[in-house]
Amino acid sequence: AQKVTQAQTEISVVEKEDVTLDCVYETRDTTYYLFWYKQPPSGELVFLIRRNSFDEQNEISGRYSWNFQKSTSSFNFTITASQVVDSAVYFCALSEVYNAGNNRKLIWGLGTSLAVNP
Amino acid sequence: GAGVSQSPRYKVAKRGQDVALRCDPISGHVSLFWYQQALGQGPEFLTYFQNEAQLDKSGLPSDRFFAERPEGSVSTLKIQRTQQEDSAVYLCASSLDNADTQYFGPGTRLTVL
């Protein structure tokens, strides 16, 4: 069955520290997508990145970077030089294909609550 | 451009009341999804539309939950005879098609007393 595990429930760091949020997934699909979303205290889910299962290149966007490794079924997210504004709950999600590829829904981890303290 | 909007942002209902939650997707987005998010949890899939067709409603927790998207744009999630366990944030997301990234609205926080 498809599943996303975010083992870290809460992380607390001091500003300017680097922090890595772990995501491990399970899927039977050969084609799938992985996502990271940010949910700040305001509650709205903000899209951060989408990764295709055939593309294992790591990605960097400013202070954010993502490490996708199919061999370990992991899609980890690193924030470099964290800032107070990074404080939020971060969700990893897997796009499950079903109904002969016509339908997709997101399977979510439980989220990691990141607190960046000044 | 405008993102996904949802209304109301907050809804308080007495147990047994019916409620209707509205979602306005991003213009031109074919796919629309509803999720339920309980406190401290990740979102849980409720239902999915492609245009006006409801292709999957397997996540709806009971027959008190009903969703529609009659013209393939705005969608309404209706909950009849609300129960306390229905208290949650209801999230709507839309995407260009079913394989694309889902963009979320701000959610409706429903509290059933």
Interface residues (C-beta under 8 A of the other chain):
Chain A: V4 Y33 F35 Y37 S42 G43 E44 L45 V46 F47 R50 F91 A93 S95 N99 N102 N103 R104 K105 L106 I107 W108 G109 L110 G111
Chain B: F33 Y35 G40 Q41 G42 P43 E44 F45 Y48 Q50 L55 D56 G59 V89 L91 A93 N98 A99 T101 Q102 Y103 F104 G105 P106 G107 R109
